[in-house]
Amino acid sequence: MNVFITGAGRGIGLGFVVHYLSHGHTVYACYRNDSDELAALAEKHNDLNIVQWDVTLPATEHFLQSLPAQIDIVINNAGIYGPRKDGQSLKKITAEAMHEVFDIDSVAPLRVVQTLHSRLRSPGGIIANISSKMGSSSDNSSGGTYAYRAAKAALIIISKSMAVDLAPEGITVITLHPGWVRTDMVDFTGLIDVSDSVEGMASVIENIEEYTPGDLVAYDGKVIPY
């Protein structure tokens, strides 16, 4: 299979790259800034293609020419948290911060799918959008974190609309919650390792027919109300 992954230069995205390479798939690892880890992997794996694209911007023709005619799985993983500490509190959150987080966490995944739509295997293609349980209003009991919560909630709804719109083409869409993962986004204070999160989410993708398209599913396979 051809697997396209955004935000592939580090953390969960890099974990997905390693996972799919280890299972014999061809990976197109999309990154914004140079990644030594990706470069090192590319020297060892002929099936790894590293492609640069800032997903907040339209794709260039050069970028599109570097992709295969058919893509089996798209994993929209690129994202940011936004301001740290109390920078996303009711008193301190700014419109500028909201716009930046929305652009990367919500709008960019939509742009990726619009750009790659014609290359997605139909029928049989899969889109996995990496959101978060923090985007679930049902789970929100602590408030705050305005930009990140709202952007991830928006991605859940965008993903659901994609699932409805692409169903007639045989393309299945799922939304994933990776868990609280030890990455630099949370200063490595998470509860699970990248490999555990990725293995779990990849299992959900592999067994996607067990879920309703557009579901928000955690790495452990549990469906999360939103």
Backbone as CSV, one residue per row, in Angstrom:
resi,resn,N_x,N_y,N_z,CA_x,CA_y,CA_z,C_x,C_y,C_z
1,MET,0.830,-1.202,0.000,0.000,0.000,0.000,0.862,1.249,0.000
2,ASN,0.310,2.313,-0.552,0.933,3.630,-0.483,0.267,4.412,0.648
3,VAL,1.076,4.826,1.630,0.569,5.528,2.800,1.158,6.932,2.839
4,PHE,0.296,7.941,2.928,0.722,9.340,2.972,0.476,9.863,4.379
5,ILE,1.523,10.440,5.006,1.450,10.868,6.398,1.932,12.314,6.518
6,THR,1.125,13.183,7.109,1.568,14.559,7.360,2.157,14.659,8.768
7,GLY,2.942,15.719,8.975,3.587,15.885,10.273,4.488,14.711,10.594
8,ALA,5.175,14.210,9.568,5.914,12.947,9.699,7.335,13.113,10.213
9,GLY,7.756,14.318,10.512,9.144,14.535,10.886,9.489,14.228,12.324
10,ARG,8.471,14.016,13.152,8.747,13.775,14.577,7.511,13.162,15.238
11,GLY,7.673,12.751,16.481,6.559,12.333,17.305,5.701,11.244,16.703
12,ILE,4.387,11.422,16.789,3.436,10.420,16.323,3.561,10.202,14.823
13,GLY,3.758,11.277,14.065,3.900,11.132,12.621,5.074,10.256,12.252
14,LEU,6.202,10.475,12.902,7.388,9.651,12.659,7.127,8.208,13.091
15,GLY,6.371,8.052,14.173,6.006,6.716,14.617,5.189,5.971,13.574
16,PHE,4.267,6.673,12.924,3.487,6.059,11.844,4.396,5.649,10.682
17,VAL,5.367,6.498,10.359,6.313,6.170,9.286,7.021,4.859,9.594
18,VAL,7.567,4.751,10.793,8.294,3.541,11.193,7.375,2.325,11.154
19,HIS,6.159,2.494,11.638,5.210,1.373,11.676,4.916,0.842,10.284
20,TYR,4.537,1.724,9.363,4.128,1.254,8.038,5.312,0.750,7.220
21,LEU,6.494,1.324,7.430,7.676,0.770,6.769,7.958,-0.638,7.268
22,SER,7.813,-0.851,8.570,8.106,-2.165,9.152,7.123,-3.225,8.684
23,HIS,5.964,-2.788,8.172,4.972,-3.731,7.667,5.005,-3.837,6.141
24,GLY,6.066,-3.322,5.546,6.294,-3.523,4.122,5.557,-2.600,3.180
25,HIS,5.062,-1.479,3.693,4.326,-0.546,2.841,5.239,0.569,2.319
26,THR,4.801,1.221,1.277,5.514,2.375,0.747,4.957,3.632,1.400
27,VAL,5.839,4.433,1.975,5.410,5.586,2.766,5.855,6.885,2.108
28,TYR,4.935,7.828,2.061,5.226,9.199,1.630,5.110,10.063,2.876
29,ALA,6.266,10.434,3.417,6.335,11.150,4.680,6.412,12.646,4.405
30,CYS,5.349,13.343,4.759,5.249,14.771,4.483,5.703,15.564,5.701
31,TYR,6.616,16.500,5.480,7.151,17.284,6.589,7.213,18.750,6.185
32,ARG,7.225,19.623,7.196,7.344,21.066,6.936,8.797,21.514,7.076
33,ASN,9.429,21.137,8.181,10.829,21.488,8.424,11.694,20.243,8.339
34,ASP,12.959,20.432,7.991,13.879,19.311,7.837,13.900,18.441,9.088
35,SER,14.001,17.132,8.871,14.013,16.171,9.972,15.182,15.218,9.795
36,ASP,16.109,15.254,10.729,17.251,14.342,10.673,16.799,12.893,10.781
37,GLU,15.737,12.676,11.587,15.238,11.308,11.765,14.701,10.749,10.454
38,LEU,13.936,11.551,9.727,13.413,11.106,8.432,14.546,10.856,7.451
39,ALA,15.506,11.765,7.411,16.631,11.614,6.493,17.396,10.319,6.773
40,ALA,17.581,10.008,8.052,18.291,8.779,8.424,17.496,7.545,8.014
41,LEU,16.175,7.598,8.188,15.335,6.472,7.777,15.365,6.276,6.264
42,ALA,15.383,7.391,5.530,15.362,7.311,4.065,16.613,6.640,3.524
43,GLU,17.729,6.751,4.254,18.970,6.096,3.818,18.888,4.584,3.965
44,LYS,17.988,4.111,4.831,17.867,2.680,5.106,16.706,2.021,4.376
45,HIS,15.721,2.822,3.961,14.491,2.251,3.398,14.207,2.828,2.013
46,ASN,14.263,1.979,1.018,13.937,2.426,-0.331,12.458,2.747,-0.499
47,ASP,11.638,2.219,0.412,10.194,2.436,0.323,9.748,3.712,1.024
48,LEU,10.693,4.498,1.515,10.354,5.760,2.166,10.655,6.925,1.234
49,ASN,9.640,7.729,0.983,9.777,8.929,0.163,9.459,10.130,1.042
50,ILE,10.425,11.016,1.236,10.174,12.189,2.072,9.845,13.373,1.170
51,VAL,8.725,14.014,1.458,8.217,15.101,0.623,7.908,16.310,1.499
52,GLN,8.350,17.466,1.075,8.169,18.673,1.878,6.934,19.444,1.422
53,TRP,6.086,19.777,2.379,4.884,20.577,2.100,4.413,21.214,3.401
54,ASP,4.344,22.525,3.420,3.694,23.244,4.510,2.198,23.170,4.242
55,VAL,1.487,22.354,5.013,0.089,22.073,4.689,-0.840,23.254,4.947
56,THR,-0.300,24.368,5.443,-1.114,25.573,5.546,-1.119,26.352,4.229
57,LEU,-0.365,25.857,3.241,-0.258,26.521,1.939,-0.692,25.569,0.829
58,PRO,-1.115,26.094,-0.313,-1.464,25.218,-1.439,-0.252,24.393,-1.867
59,ALA,-0.519,23.181,-2.331,0.559,22.307,-2.799,1.114,22.812,-4.122
60,THR,2.413,22.661,-4.304,3.036,23.066,-5.561,2.946,21.931,-6.576
61,GLU,3.121,22.248,-7.832,3.100,21.229,-8.877,4.260,20.251,-8.691
62,HIS,5.401,20.776,-8.253,6.562,19.907,-8.001,6.230,18.873,-6.934
63,PHE,5.548,19.292,-5.873,5.153,18.375,-4.816,4.219,17.298,-5.359
64,LEU,3.218,17.707,-6.117,2.237,16.757,-6.644,2.890,15.735,-7.565
65,GLN,3.889,16.153,-8.303,4.572,15.239,-9.217,5.401,14.193,-8.474
66,SER,5.673,14.439,-7.188,6.465,13.492,-6.404,5.608,12.396,-5.767
67,LEU,4.289,12.466,-5.969,3.380,11.507,-5.347,2.955,10.432,-6.334
68,PRO,2.516,9.281,-5.830,2.056,8.214,-6.717,0.673,8.517,-7.276
69,ALA,0.300,7.806,-8.311,-1.020,8.006,-8.917,-2.130,7.561,-7.977
70,GLN,-1.841,6.580,-7.113,-2.859,6.081,-6.178,-2.309,6.052,-4.763
71,ILE,-3.105,6.578,-3.836,-2.772,6.559,-2.414,-3.844,5.753,-1.697
72,ASP,-3.409,4.805,-0.871,-4.357,3.934,-0.171,-4.810,4.494,1.168
73,ILE,-3.878,5.085,1.903,-4.201,5.641,3.224,-3.607,7.041,3.343
74,VAL,-4.421,7.980,3.799,-3.949,9.319,4.150,-4.104,9.481,5.654
75,ILE,-3.020,9.827,6.329,-3.064,10.076,7.763,-2.758,11.549,8.002
76,ASN,-3.779,12.291,8.395,-3.628,13.713,8.702,-3.196,13.859,10.151
77,ASN,-1.896,13.953,10.351,-1.336,13.988,11.695,-0.775,15.355,12.085
78,ALA,-0.406,16.182,11.120,0.226,17.474,11.433,-0.668,18.305,12.339
79,GLY,-0.078,18.890,13.370,-0.861,19.720,14.270,0.023,20.421,15.284
80,ILE,-0.549,21.433,15.937,0.157,22.137,17.006,-0.776,22.277,18.201
81,TYR,-0.197,22.544,19.340,-0.980,22.732,20.566,-1.397,24.180,20.739
82,GLY,-0.493,25.099,20.390,-0.770,26.512,20.609,-0.083,27.016,21.852
83,PRO,-0.504,28.171,22.375,0.146,28.754,23.555,0.177,27.787,24.730
84,ARG,1.273,27.842,25.480,1.460,26.941,26.623,0.947,27.570,27.916
85,LYS,1.068,26.803,28.983,0.698,27.219,30.335,-0.715,27.785,30.333
86,ASP,-0.885,29.034,30.799,-2.228,29.606,30.845,-2.506,30.493,29.635
87,GLY,-1.699,30.325,28.566,-1.877,31.153,27.366,-3.160,30.877,26.617
88,GLN,-3.840,29.779,26.949,-5.125,29.478,26.339,-6.268,29.590,27.340
89,SER,-6.054,30.374,28.385,-7.111,30.614,29.366,-8.105,31.624,28.807
90,LEU,-9.247,31.714,29.436,-10.290,32.638,28.981,-9.775,34.068,28.902
91,LYS,-8.948,34.455,29.858,-8.462,35.832,29.906,-7.335,36.103,28.910
92,LYS,-6.567,35.072,28.547,-5.352,35.325,27.770,-5.390,34.843,26.322
93,ILE,-6.326,33.982,25.972,-6.357,33.501,24.600,-6.614,34.667,23.644
94,THR,-5.925,34.656,22.499,-6.068,35.748,21.526,-6.649,35.225,20.217
95,ALA,-7.189,36.140,19.436,-7.716,35.766,18.124,-6.603,35.221,17.242
96,GLU,-5.414,35.816,17.359,-4.281,35.378,16.539,-3.922,33.926,16.851
97,ALA,-3.898,33.576,18.131,-3.588,32.199,18.523,-4.672,31.243,18.044
98,MET,-5.936,31.654,18.166,-7.043,30.821,17.691,-6.895,30.555,16.194
99,HIS,-6.604,31.597,15.430,-6.489,31.456,13.980,-5.334,30.526,13.598
100,GLU,-4.199,30.661,14.280,-3.039,29.834,13.940,-3.321,28.358,14.193
101,VAL,-3.896,28.050,15.363,-4.173,26.658,15.698,-5.246,26.084,14.773
102,PHE,-6.281,26.868,14.480,-7.323,26.414,13.562,-6.760,26.125,12.179
103,ASP,-5.875,26.991,11.713,-5.341,26.829,10.360,-4.591,25.518,10.212
104,ILE,-3.812,25.168,11.225,-2.995,23.958,11.146,-3.783,22.709,11.534
105,ASP,-4.584,22.803,12.601,-5.246,21.614,13.142,-6.576,21.281,12.474
106,SER,-7.224,22.267,11.856,-8.551,22.038,11.271,-8.590,22.252,9.764
107,VAL,-8.099,23.400,9.329,-8.185,23.745,7.909,-7.203,22.922,7.079
108,ALA,-5.996,22.734,7.582,-4.975,22.005,6.823,-5.385,20.570,6.486
109,PRO,-5.958,19.805,7.413,-6.398,18.456,7.030,-7.431,18.472,5.903
110,LEU,-8.298,19.460,5.915,-9.268,19.599,4.823,-8.547,19.893,3.512
111,ARG,-7.544,20.773,3.573,-6.772,21.096,2.368,-6.040,19.855,1.840
112,VAL,-5.501,19.060,2.735,-4.791,17.839,2.329,-5.732,16.909,1.569
113,VAL,-6.918,16.690,2.107,-7.869,15.789,1.458,-8.339,16.360,0.125
114,GLN,-8.604,17.654,0.076,-8.985,18.270,-1.198,-7.889,18.079,-2.242
115,THR,-6.650,18.213,-1.811,-5.520,18.119,-2.731,-5.302,16.690,-3.221
116,LEU,-5.486,15.728,-2.336,-5.169,14.331,-2.666,-6.388,13.515,-3.077
117,HIS,-7.555,14.115,-3.056,-8.807,13.393,-3.312,-8.758,12.569,-4.593
118,SER,-8.287,13.150,-5.662,-8.304,12.455,-6.950,-7.345,11.257,-6.981
119,ARG,-6.414,11.194,-6.019,-5.449,10.087,-5.984,-5.854,8.984,-5.005
120,LEU,-6.851,9.243,-4.178,-7.257,8.246,-3.194,-7.902,7.049,-3.880
121,ARG,-7.503,5.870,-3.441,-8.059,4.644,-4.018,-9.562,4.620,-3.818
122,SER,-10.268,4.407,-4.911,-11.727,4.407,-4.861,-12.272,3.271,-5.711
123,PRO,-12.935,2.281,-5.059,-13.195,2.206,-3.618,-12.001,1.646,-2.854
124,GLY,-12.053,1.795,-1.532,-11.062,1.166,-0.676,-10.091,2.099,0.014
125,GLY,-10.100,3.379,-0.332,-9.197,4.329,0.310,-9.623,4.641,1.734
126,ILE,-8.653,5.043,2.534,-8.912,5.369,3.941,-8.281,6.713,4.279
127,ILE,-9.039,7.539,5.006,-8.517,8.786,5.558,-8.623,8.700,7.068
128,ALA,-7.507,8.890,7.759,-7.487,8.905,9.225,-7.050,10.290,9.685
129,ASN,-7.950,10.990,10.336,-7.659,12.334,10.837,-7.351,12.254,12.330
130,ILE,-6.158,12.715,12.710,-5.738,12.624,14.112,-6.255,13.848,14.862
131,SER,-7.257,13.634,15.680,-7.819,14.704,16.491,-7.409,14.476,17.938
132,SER,-8.334,14.621,18.862,-8.031,14.420,20.276,-9.329,14.340,21.058
133,LYS,-9.274,13.611,22.159,-10.420,13.573,23.075,-10.724,14.963,23.615
134,MET,-9.717,15.855,23.575,-9.945,17.221,24.037,-10.883,17.989,23.111
135,GLY,-11.168,17.429,21.934,-12.143,18.028,21.043,-13.557,17.560,21.310
136,SER,-13.731,16.688,22.292,-15.055,16.172,22.649,-15.693,17.066,23.704
137,SER,-16.852,17.631,23.393,-17.548,18.440,24.391,-18.045,17.572,25.532
138,SER,-18.343,16.293,25.230,-18.795,15.374,26.281,-17.703,15.122,27.311
139,ASP,-16.453,15.215,26.878,-15.335,14.912,27.770,-14.802,16.153,28.492
140,ASN,-15.269,17.324,28.100,-14.709,18.563,28.638,-15.322,18.902,29.986
141,SER,-14.565,18.621,31.033,-15.026,18.945,32.382,-14.129,19.960,33.072
142,SER,-13.051,20.376,32.380,-12.086,21.274,33.018,-11.972,22.630,32.335
143,GLY,-12.626,22.801,31.171,-12.588,24.100,30.495,-11.207,24.457,29.979
144,GLY,-11.027,25.729,29.646,-9.732,26.214,29.190,-9.280,25.617,27.870
145,THR,-7.997,25.835,27.554,-7.366,25.312,26.338,-8.233,25.600,25.114
146,TYR,-8.646,26.846,24.978,-9.654,27.236,23.995,-9.264,26.918,22.559
147,ALA,-8.068,27.282,22.167,-7.684,27.106,20.763,-7.580,25.631,20.406
148,TYR,-6.880,24.872,21.218,-6.659,23.453,20.905,-7.963,22.670,20.956
149,ARG,-8.762,22.870,22.003,-10.035,22.164,22.104,-10.927,22.473,20.905
150,ALA,-11.057,23.754,20.591,-11.973,24.157,19.522,-11.507,23.650,18.161
151,ALA,-10.191,23.705,17.915,-9.666,23.248,16.626,-9.842,21.748,16.464
152,LYS,-9.614,21.001,17.531,-9.776,19.549,17.454,-11.251,19.168,17.340
153,ALA,-12.133,19.941,17.969,-13.570,19.708,17.805,-13.979,19.975,16.367
154,ALA,-13.442,21.038,15.792,-13.747,21.353,14.391,-13.280,20.236,13.468
155,LEU,-12.114,19.666,13.757,-11.609,18.581,12.918,-12.519,17.357,12.998
156,ILE,-13.060,17.084,14.180,-13.982,15.954,14.316,-15.193,16.140,13.399
157,ILE,-15.736,17.348,13.360,-16.917,17.617,12.526,-16.544,17.615,11.045
158,ILE,-15.393,18.185,10.712,-14.915,18.139,9.325,-14.754,16.684,8.882
159,SER,-14.192,15.878,9.763,-13.971,14.472,9.459,-15.293,13.744,9.242
160,LYS,-16.299,14.057,10.055,-17.611,13.438,9.899,-18.221,13.806,8.549
161,SER,-18.105,15.063,8.159,-18.628,15.486,6.857,-17.898,14.787,5.719
162,MET,-16.591,14.651,5.854,-15.820,13.904,4.858,-16.346,12.475,4.743
163,ALA,-16.613,11.859,5.891,-17.079,10.475,5.905,-18.384,10.340,5.130
164,VAL,-19.284,11.296,5.321,-20.566,11.276,4.610,-20.366,11.528,3.121
165,ASP,-19.566,12.531,2.793,-19.404,12.942,1.400,-18.639,11.928,0.563
166,LEU,-17.696,11.209,1.192,-16.849,10.280,0.437,-17.350,8.842,0.449
167,ALA,-18.371,8.571,1.257,-18.910,7.210,1.324,-19.354,6.686,-0.044
168,PRO,-20.014,7.498,-0.887,-20.422,6.977,-2.196,-19.252,6.545,-3.078
169,GLU,-18.053,7.049,-2.795,-16.868,6.673,-3.563,-16.148,5.470,-2.962
170,GLY,-16.668,4.964,-1.844,-16.020,3.836,-1.194,-14.789,4.221,-0.408
171,ILE,-14.668,5.501,-0.060,-13.550,5.988,0.751,-14.050,6.140,2.187
172,THR,-13.345,5.518,3.131,-13.771,5.506,4.527,-12.935,6.488,5.345
173,VAL,-13.617,7.221,6.218,-12.951,8.238,7.039,-13.156,7.911,8.511
174,ILE,-12.092,8.000,9.274,-12.145,7.773,10.715,-11.380,8.896,11.408
175,THR,-11.803,9.231,12.636,-11.092,10.225,13.436,-10.461,9.504,14.622
176,LEU,-9.216,9.817,14.913,-8.474,9.071,15.934,-8.013,9.957,17.085
177,HIS,-8.081,9.398,18.279,-7.510,10.012,19.479,-6.275,9.211,19.861
178,PRO,-5.096,9.816,19.822,-3.855,9.054,20.054,-3.564,8.737,21.506
179,GLY,-4.337,9.317,22.429,-4.004,9.181,23.844,-3.045,10.290,24.261
180,TRP,-2.689,10.273,25.535,-1.728,11.259,26.041,-0.343,10.659,25.835
181,VAL,0.293,11.085,24.748,1.522,10.443,24.285,2.746,11.258,24.699
182,ARG,3.810,10.580,25.029,5.061,11.253,25.417,5.753,11.823,24.181
183,THR,5.394,13.058,23.829,6.036,13.757,22.719,6.446,15.146,23.188
184,ASP,7.166,15.863,22.321,7.577,17.213,22.699,6.397,18.169,22.805
185,MET,5.252,17.825,22.189,4.072,18.684,22.289,3.625,18.840,23.734
186,VAL,3.824,17.794,24.542,3.430,17.845,25.955,4.656,17.747,26.864
187,ASP,5.800,18.160,26.318,7.061,18.138,27.078,7.362,16.748,27.639
188,PHE,6.968,15.725,26.869,7.246,14.327,27.203,6.666,13.916,28.557
189,THR,5.498,14.503,28.901,4.846,14.186,30.171,3.673,13.225,29.989
190,GLY,3.535,12.622,28.814,2.397,11.749,28.542,2.426,10.447,29.317
191,LEU,1.379,9.633,29.098,1.229,8.372,29.810,1.654,7.166,28.983
192,ILE,1.695,7.309,27.641,2.048,6.172,26.793,3.123,6.576,25.795
193,ASP,3.833,5.586,25.304,4.881,5.825,24.317,4.270,5.985,22.922
194,VAL,5.036,6.621,22.043,4.600,6.803,20.659,4.271,5.463,20.014
195,SER,5.128,4.469,20.230,4.930,3.169,19.585,3.614,2.528,20.000
196,ASP,3.240,2.647,21.282,1.978,2.076,21.758,0.789,2.781,21.124
197,SER,0.867,4.110,21.047,-0.205,4.890,20.437,-0.373,4.542,18.970
198,VAL,0.741,4.511,18.252,0.696,4.248,16.815,0.209,2.833,16.524
199,GLU,0.693,1.862,17.273,0.245,0.475,17.076,-1.268,0.381,17.253
200,GLY,-1.779,1.055,18.274,-3.210,1.022,18.523,-4.008,1.685,17.417
201,MET,-3.569,2.865,16.988,-4.294,3.578,15.936,-4.214,2.840,14.605
202,ALA,-3.061,2.245,14.311,-2.920,1.476,13.079,-3.854,0.273,13.094
203,SER,-4.077,-0.305,14.274,-5.006,-1.419,14.393,-6.431,-0.964,14.113
204,VAL,-6.793,0.222,14.589,-8.118,0.774,14.288,-8.280,0.970,12.783
205,ILE,-7.250,1.522,12.147,-7.296,1.724,10.697,-7.453,0.391,9.973
206,GLU,-6.711,-0.608,10.426,-6.759,-1.924,9.785,-8.143,-2.565,9.925
207,ASN,-8.817,-2.249,11.040,-10.133,-2.835,11.307,-11.241,-1.788,11.186
208,ILE,-11.065,-0.875,10.254,-11.945,0.278,10.149,-13.395,-0.098,9.872
209,GLU,-13.609,-1.271,9.278,-14.979,-1.688,8.963,-15.796,-1.960,10.226
210,GLU,-15.141,-2.058,11.377,-15.844,-2.302,12.627,-16.469,-1.032,13.205
211,TYR,-16.165,0.119,12.603,-16.619,1.394,13.143,-17.546,2.102,12.163
212,THR,-18.335,3.016,12.692,-19.163,3.868,11.843,-18.287,4.970,11.273
213,PRO,-18.308,5.183,9.953,-17.482,6.238,9.372,-17.696,7.580,10.094
214,GLY,-16.581,8.228,10.407,-16.645,9.501,11.113,-16.582,9.368,12.622
215,ASP,-16.581,8.134,13.141,-16.433,7.937,14.586,-15.133,8.543,15.082
216,LEU,-15.142,8.982,16.353,-13.919,9.359,17.055,-13.503,8.143,17.886
217,VAL,-12.358,7.550,17.533,-11.929,6.293,18.142,-10.565,6.480,18.796
218,ALA,-10.435,6.027,20.031,-9.167,6.115,20.736,-8.207,5.024,20.265
219,TYR,-6.950,5.200,20.607,-5.912,4.245,20.194,-6.186,2.849,20.730
220,ASP,-6.976,2.739,21.796,-7.294,1.428,22.369,-8.550,0.819,21.750
221,GLY,-9.095,1.471,20.726,-10.242,0.929,20.017,-11.596,1.371,20.548
222,LYS,-11.614,2.151,21.612,-12.880,2.584,22.199,-13.414,3.830,21.467
223,VAL,-14.726,3.821,21.195,-15.370,4.956,20.549,-15.646,6.022,21.609
224,ILE,-15.301,7.276,21.282,-15.451,8.388,22.212,-16.631,9.256,21.777
225,PRO,-17.612,9.498,22.671,-18.703,10.422,22.325,-18.152,11.828,22.118
226,TYR,-18.749,12.555,21.177,-18.272,13.932,21.001,-19.391,14.925,20.852
